[in-house]
Amino acid sequence: MLNSLVTWLPFGLSRYTGRQVLFGGFIVLALLLLPIVDSNSSHVSAVADAGYILLLAFGLNIIVGYTGLLALGFAAFFAIGAYTYAFVASPQLASPAHPDGYHVSFWLMLLVSAAVAAAFGVILGAPTLRLRGDYLAIVTLGFGEIVPQLFQNLDKWTGGPDGIAAVDQPVLFNYHFGFNPTPYYYLYMAVICICLVLLANLRNSRLGRAWMAIREDELAAEHMGINTMTAKLLAFSMGAAFAGVAGVIYAAKLSTISPSGFDFNMSIMILAAIVLGGMGNLSGVLLGGSIVAMLNFLILPQASNWAHAIGASVHSTFLMNVDLTQYRFMLYGIILVLVMLFRPEGLIPSATVRAELRESMKSPEVA
């Protein structure tokens, strides 16, 4: 009965079984009730911040998981989206004609910043996507290092190392979001649900199948009539657009941004999320992004206090003085090493990636 009802669902959801849709519905309901059940604003804020990690993971998954292109500077597009919004939604660009600066609507800038980030994805991709493998990774790494340094050095427009403050926060039907994390939490949830529907349909579209053909064998895909350059450019631009949307919400929630929030460590954290969850699989990316975000925003900030309490009870000077937040990226490295050793396909891999990895382990010729 449940499966027959699922066949009538819109937006491509009919491809899932009744149990999968029911399980997803329970998760969404639980997330909707979370701010009501847990009124601790710091907890709600931490879970809300997981939203931009998931959006970045969705975007990078298009490039790395679907198309097989290794990009190591993805945080640059995140920075471009955030600064695009901050420029036109703060007093930063004040002039005699506009003494208070420009204050463009947050909702309009969600689309504009996505388009700007996508344009930079094309600008980066057009001259570099002829490269492959490690060479492409090094070029994207360089781009990821250049963009934050550029924002840091253009003091007149970007505020330099101090960044841009007093960024406008969203207003919806005369309701001001302010610094209350709850509306941002629901905003992230709405955007993530829309993105999941878009990505699920995109993966099964003609373009999505072209991306996966390129990932498997670019030369064979080209000989089958796929315009590989166009497909890879679209992957870069669409992935960058997700980062642009994440940047807008991130800047609005904090109401201030600085170049330090968009460094190489951010790119590695997002890459760790999709490797942990399972590249090329939306469910895996969702799980991996959630684990990394909760580790980063909820568990590690409290872990030092837990260690201090244990140290006080067992009279351990080391535990009483340890600061586990300093070991954040060491933990990401350990996670990546353990995943590569024991489950290289990720926690919830795509069927294709799992089959390839298992076959390569069985057959030295394939490896």
C-alpha positions in Angstrom: 0.0 0.0 0.0 2.8 2.4 1.0 4.8 1.7 -2.2 1.7 2.3 -4.3 1.2 5.7 -2.7 4.9 6.6 -3.2 4.5 6.3 -7.0 2.3 9.4 -7.0 4.9 11.6 -5.3 6.3 14.5 -7.3 9.9 15.8 -7.8 11.3 12.4 -8.6 10.6 11.0 -5.1 8.7 8.1 -6.7 12.0 6.3 -7.5 12.4 5.6 -3.7 10.7 2.8 -1.8 7.9 3.4 0.7 10.2 2.6 3.6 12.9 5.0 2.4 10.3 7.9 2.0 8.8 7.1 5.4 12.2 7.0 7.1 13.1 10.3 5.5 9.8 11.8 6.6 10.5 10.8 10.2 14.0 12.4 10.1 12.6 15.7 8.7 9.9 15.7 11.4 12.5 15.1 14.1 14.6 18.0 12.7 11.6 20.3 12.6 10.9 19.6 16.2 14.6 19.9 17.4 14.5 23.7 18.3 11.3 23.0 20.3 12.7 20.0 22.1 16.1 21.5 22.8 15.8 25.2 23.7 19.5 25.6 24.2 20.4 28.3 21.6 24.1 27.2 21.4 23.0 23.7 20.4 20.5 25.0 17.8 23.2 27.3 16.5 25.7 24.5 16.2 23.1 22.3 14.3 22.2 25.3 12.1 25.9 25.8 11.2 25.9 22.3 9.9 23.7 23.6 7.2 26.5 25.4 5.3 28.8 22.4 5.7 26.1 20.3 4.0 25.6 22.8 1.2 29.3 23.0 0.6 29.5 19.2 0.6 26.6 19.0 -2.0 28.5 21.3 -4.2 31.9 19.6 -3.9 30.2 16.2 -4.5 29.1 17.4 -7.9 32.7 18.1 -8.8 34.5 15.2 -7.0 31.8 12.6 -6.6 29.8 12.8 -9.8 32.5 14.0 -12.2 35.6 12.7 -10.6 37.5 16.0 -10.7 39.7 16.6 -7.6 39.2 20.2 -6.4 41.2 21.3 -3.3 40.3 25.0 -3.2 36.5 24.8 -3.0 36.3 27.2 -0.1 37.2 30.0 -2.6 33.7 29.8 -4.0 32.3 29.9 -0.5 34.2 33.1 0.1 33.1 34.6 -3.2 29.4 34.0 -2.3 29.8 35.5 1.2 31.7 38.6 0.1 29.4 39.2 -2.8 26.5 39.5 -0.3 28.6 41.5 2.2 29.5 44.1 -0.4 25.9 45.0 -1.2 24.3 44.4 2.2 26.6 46.4 4.5 28.0 50.0 4.8 31.3 48.7 3.3 30.8 50.4 -0.1 29.4 53.7 1.2 29.8 56.6 -1.1 28.5 60.3 -1.2 25.5 59.0 -3.2 24.9 56.1 -0.8 26.3 57.1 2.6 24.9 54.1 4.3 26.1 51.7 1.6 23.9 49.4 -0.5 21.4 47.2 1.2 20.1 44.7 -1.4 17.6 42.1 -0.3 19.0 38.9 1.2 16.5 36.8 -0.8 17.6 38.3 -4.1 21.2 37.9 -3.2 20.8 34.1 -2.7 20.3 33.9 -6.4 22.8 36.6 -7.4 25.6 35.2 -5.2 25.0 31.7 -6.6 25.2 33.2 -10.1 28.4 35.1 -9.3 30.1 32.0 -7.7 29.0 29.9 -10.7 30.5 32.5 -13.1 33.8 32.2 -11.2 33.5 28.5 -11.5 33.5 28.9 -15.3 36.3 31.4 -15.1 38.5 28.9 -13.2 37.4 25.9 -15.2 37.7 27.2 -18.7 41.5 27.4 -18.8 42.3 24.6 -16.4 39.9 21.7 -17.0 42.1 20.4 -19.8 44.3 19.3 -17.0 43.7 16.1 -15.2 44.4 14.4 -11.9 47.1 15.9 -9.7 47.6 18.8 -12.0 44.0 20.0 -11.7 44.2 19.5 -8.0 47.2 21.8 -7.7 45.6 24.5 -9.9 42.4 24.5 -7.8 44.5 24.5 -4.6 46.3 27.7 -5.9 42.9 29.3 -6.7 41.7 28.5 -3.2 44.8 30.2 -1.7 44.6 33.2 -4.0 41.0 34.2 -3.2 41.3 34.6 0.6 44.7 36.4 0.2 43.1 38.8 -2.4 40.2 39.6 0.0 42.8 40.2 2.8 45.0 42.5 0.8 42.3 44.7 -0.9 41.7 46.6 2.3 39.9 49.5 0.7 37.0 47.3 -0.4 37.1 44.2 1.8 38.3 45.6 5.1 41.5 43.5 5.0 42.1 41.0 7.7 39.3 42.5 9.8 36.7 41.7 7.1 33.3 43.3 6.7 31.0 44.0 9.7 27.4 45.0 10.1 26.2 42.7 7.3 22.4 42.8 6.9 20.4 39.9 8.3 17.3 38.5 6.6 13.8 39.9 7.0 10.8 37.8 6.1 7.3 39.4 6.3 8.6 42.0 8.7 10.2 39.3 10.9 13.9 40.1 11.6 16.0 37.1 12.0 18.6 39.0 14.0 21.0 36.7 16.0 18.4 34.2 16.9 19.7 30.8 15.5 16.3 29.2 15.2 15.1 31.0 11.9 18.5 30.3 10.3 18.1 26.7 11.3 14.8 26.4 9.5 16.2 28.4 6.6 19.0 26.0 6.2 16.6 23.1 6.4 14.4 24.5 3.6 17.4 25.2 1.4 18.9 21.8 2.0 15.6 20.0 1.2 15.3 22.0 -2.1 18.9 21.1 -3.0 18.4 17.5 -2.2 15.4 17.3 -4.6 17.4 19.2 -7.3 20.4 17.0 -6.9 18.4 13.8 -6.9 16.8 14.7 -10.2 20.1 16.1 -11.6 22.0 12.9 -10.9 19.4 10.9 -13.0 19.3 13.5 -15.8 21.2 13.3 -19.0 23.8 15.7 -17.7 24.2 13.6 -14.5 24.8 10.5 -16.5 27.4 12.3 -18.6 29.2 13.4 -15.5 29.4 9.8 -14.3 30.5 8.6 -17.7 33.4 11.1 -17.5 34.2 9.9 -14.0 34.5 6.3 -15.2 36.5 7.0 -18.4 36.7 10.5 -19.9 38.2 9.3 -23.2 35.5 6.7 -23.7 32.8 9.3 -22.8 34.3 11.7 -25.4 34.2 9.0 -28.1 30.6 8.3 -27.2 29.7 11.9 -28.2 29.7 13.6 -24.8 31.1 17.1 -24.9 33.4 16.6 -21.9 34.6 20.2 -21.6 31.1 21.6 -21.4 30.0 18.9 -18.9 33.0 19.6 -16.7 32.4 23.3 -16.8 28.8 22.8 -15.8 29.9 20.6 -12.9 32.3 23.4 -11.7 29.7 26.1 -12.1 26.9 24.2 -10.4 29.1 23.1 -7.6 30.3 26.7 -7.1 26.6 27.9 -7.1 25.9 25.7 -4.0 28.9 27.3 -2.3 27.7 30.8 -3.2 24.3 30.1 -1.6 26.1 28.7 1.6 28.2 31.9 1.7 25.2 34.2 1.7 23.5 32.5 4.6 26.8 32.1 6.5 27.5 35.9 6.2 24.0 36.9 7.2 24.0 34.6 10.2 27.3 35.9 11.5 26.7 39.5 10.4 30.5 39.7 9.8 33.0 37.9 7.6 36.8 37.8 7.4 39.3 36.0 5.1 40.3 33.6 7.9 37.0 31.7 7.6 37.7 30.6 4.0 41.2 29.1 4.2 42.5 25.7 3.0 41.4 24.0 6.1 37.8 24.6 5.2 38.3 22.9 1.8 39.9 19.9 3.5 37.0 19.7 6.0 34.5 19.5 3.2 36.5 17.0 1.3 36.8 14.9 4.4 33.0 15.0 4.8 32.2 13.6 1.3 35.0 11.0 1.6 33.7 9.8 4.9 30.1 9.7 3.8 30.6 8.2 0.3 31.4 10.1 -2.8 28.7 10.2 -5.4 25.9 9.2 -3.0 23.6 12.0 -1.7 22.7 10.0 1.4 26.4 9.4 2.1 27.3 13.0 1.7 24.4 14.0 3.9 25.7 11.6 6.6 29.4 12.5 6.2 28.7 16.2 6.3 26.5 15.9 9.4 29.2 13.9 11.2 32.0 16.3 10.4 29.8 19.3 11.3 28.7 17.9 14.6 32.3 16.9 15.4 33.4 20.5 14.5 30.6 22.6 16.1 29.1 20.5 18.9 31.4 17.7 20.1 34.9 19.2 20.0 34.0 22.5 21.6 32.6 20.4 24.6 35.3 17.7 24.5 37.9 19.8 26.3 35.4 20.4 29.2 34.7 16.7 29.3 38.4 15.9 29.4 39.0 18.5 32.1 36.2 16.9 34.2 37.7 13.4 33.8 41.1 14.8 34.6 39.9 16.4 37.8 38.2 13.1 38.9 41.3 10.9 38.1 43.8 13.7 39.1 45.5 13.7 35.7 47.3 17.0 35.0 47.5 16.3 31.2 43.7 15.8 30.9 43.0 18.9 33.1 45.1 21.1 30.7 44.4 19.5 27.3 42.7 21.6 24.6 41.2 19.2 22.1 40.1 22.0 19.8 43.7 22.3 18.7 43.6 18.7 17.4 40.6 19.2 15.2 42.4 18.7 11.8 44.4 15.9 13.2 41.2 14.1 13.9 40.0 14.8 10.4 43.3 13.2 9.2 42.8 10.2 11.4 39.2 9.8 10.1 40.4 10.0 6.5 43.2 7.4 7.1 40.9 5.0 8.9 38.2 5.3 6.2 40.7 4.7 3.4 42.1 1.6 5.3 38.8 0.0 6.4 36.0 1.4 4.2 37.5 3.3 1.2 34.1 3.6 -0.5 32.7 5.6 2.5 30.0 4.9 5.0 27.1 4.9 2.4 28.8 4.6 -1.0 27.2 4.7 -4.3 26.7 1.3 -5.9 29.1 2.1 -8.7 31.9 3.3 -6.5 31.5 0.3 -4.2 31.6 -2.2 -7.0 34.7 -0.6 -8.5 36.6 -0.6 -5.3 35.7 -4.1 -4.4 36.6 -5.3 -7.8 40.0 -3.5 -7.8 40.8 -5.1 -4.4 40.0 -8.6 -5.7 41.8 -8.2 -9.1 45.4 -6.8 -9.3 44.9 -6.2 -13.0 42.0 -3.9 -12.4 43.9 -2.1 -9.6 
